[in-house]
Amino acid sequence: MVWLLRKCVQCERYTLNREKCPYCGGRVRVPHPAKFSPDDKYAKYRRAMKVEPNEGNVRQRNVENRT
């Protein structure tokens, strides 16, 4: 399936242009989420990358205190 709709990263407007935003000239990306699959092989890696902002700071502080 081909996604036609794009969203500008800078001005957050939607467009059909694939190269750049016609309004501000910014980079465009596909705004649709990835397809869901119950047999997702990479879910644990995605969850590991999602760290709460406060939780990440606590981990950094603990690492710094150990040295």
C-alpha positions in Angstrom: 0.0 0.0 0.0 1.3 3.4 -0.9 0.8 6.3 1.4 0.2 9.6 -0.5 -0.2 12.0 2.4 2.9 13.6 3.9 3.3 16.0 6.8 5.9 18.8 7.1 8.3 18.4 10.1 8.7 22.2 10.5 5.3 23.8 9.9 3.3 20.6 10.5 1.1 21.1 7.4 -0.1 18.2 5.3 0.8 17.9 1.6 0.9 15.4 -1.3 4.4 16.5 -2.3 7.0 13.8 -1.6 10.2 15.8 -1.7 9.7 19.0 0.4 6.9 21.1 1.9 5.5 23.6 -0.7 4.7 26.1 2.1 8.0 26.4 4.0 10.4 24.1 2.1 10.9 21.8 5.1 11.4 18.1 5.1 8.2 15.9 4.9 7.5 12.5 6.4 4.7 9.9 6.3 2.3 10.7 9.2 0.8 7.3 9.5 1.8 4.9 12.3 3.4 1.5 11.5 1.1 -1.4 10.9 0.2 -3.4 14.0 1.1 -7.0 14.2 0.7 -9.3 17.3 3.8 -11.2 16.1 6.0 -8.1 16.3 9.6 -9.1 16.4 11.0 -5.7 17.4 8.5 -4.7 20.1 10.9 -5.2 22.9 13.5 -2.9 21.2 10.9 -0.2 20.7 9.7 -0.4 24.3 13.4 -0.1 25.4 13.8 3.1 23.4 10.7 4.6 25.0 12.1 5.8 28.4 10.2 8.3 30.5 12.1 11.6 30.8 12.3 11.4 34.6 13.3 7.8 34.5 16.1 8.4 32.1 17.5 11.2 34.4 17.4 8.8 37.4 19.4 6.2 35.5 22.0 8.7 34.4 22.3 10.0 38.0 22.8 6.4 39.3 25.5 5.7 36.8 27.3 9.0 37.6 27.2 8.2 41.4 28.8 4.8 40.9 32.0 6.2 39.4 
